Amino acid sequence: MPFGVWPAVAILILLIFVLWLPSLRYRFWKFELRPEELLLIRGVFNRVHTVVPLRRIQHLDVSQDLFEREYDVAKLIVHTAGTRTNAVVLPGLHQDDAESLRDIMKEFITDEAL
């Protein structure tokens, strides 16, 4: 085998994963807001189904870093009661969609509190 073939193959495989894996992660990230819960399904190789009861939500944040602000994308951070995974993040939402989703969940939280 000529010198440098194996490193070239390894770099090619790594490059394919670096360019292909983010699109797969985006494609396999789904969420659904149901009347009493938020359902998240994510994972390319290992599927994770997360159900967040809306009555367990403590507070909601819409966050943007510098890169997300440039493309008008935001993430909705749902803080829940509990200690294990007390923050659930919905990344890659349009800024307006993240704010409207936050407002819908906030309405449920304030209605339940009364």
N, C-alpha and C positions, 0 to 999 in steps of 0.2 A: 504494500500500500504506500503510495507517495506521501512524503512528509507534509503534514498539515491537513490531511483529509478529515481525520476524526475531529479535530477542533472546529473545522469549517462546518461539518455536519451538526455538531453540538450547537454552534452559534446559530445555524439555520433553524434548528428545532426550537431553540430558545426564542428566537425572533418571531417564529410563528405563534408560540404561546403568548408572547408579550403583545402581539397585535390582535390575536384572535380571542383570547380569554376575556378581556373587558367587554367585547361585544356579546359574548355568551352570558356573562354575568348580568348584563343589562337585559338581555332577552329573557332570562329565567328569574327575573325579579318582578313579582306581581303583588298587588295589595287590593283589598276590597273592604269598603266601609259598609258594614251591615248595621241593622237597626240597633243592636246591643253590643257589637264587638267590631274590632278591627282585625282582619285576617291578612297575614303576610305569608307569602310563599317565595322562598329564595333558595339558591344553590344550584350550581352546575353539576357537580359530581355527588354532592351530599345534599339532598332536599331537606329543607327545614320549614315546617309549618308552624307559625306562631299565631296564637289567638290572644288578643288583648281585650279584655272586657272594658267597655267604655266607662263603667262605673269605678274602675280602679285607676283612672287617669288622675294624676295630681296637677300637672300643668303641661303646657304645650309651648314649644319654641319653633320659630322659623329662622333658620340660620343660613348665612351665605359667607363663604370665604372669598378671597380676592379672585380666584379663578372662576368660581360659580357666579360672582357678580358680573364678570365680563360677558358671560353667556346667558344671563337672566335666568339662572337655575338656582334652586334652593333645596334645602333639606328640612323636613318636618321632624322634629324630635319630640317624641311622646314620652313623658316621664310618668312612670306608674308607681303605685305602692308596691313595696317589696324590696328585697335586697339583692337577689341574684342578678337578674337583668332588668334593672329598673328604668332603662332608657331604650326605647325602640326608635330606630332612625329610618325614615323613608327618604332616600336620596334621589337626586335627579328629577325633582318635580319642577315644573315651571313656577316662577315666583307667584303668579296669581293663583295657580292651582293649589300651591302649598298654603297660601293665606286663606283661601276659601275652605279648604279641608280643615284647617285649624279652627275657623269660625264655626263650621258645622259641628265639630267635636266639642267646641266650647259651649255651644247651645245645649248639647246633651248633658254636659257636666253641670251647667247652671240649672237646668230643668230638674235633674236628679237631686241636686242639693236642696231644692225647695220642697 
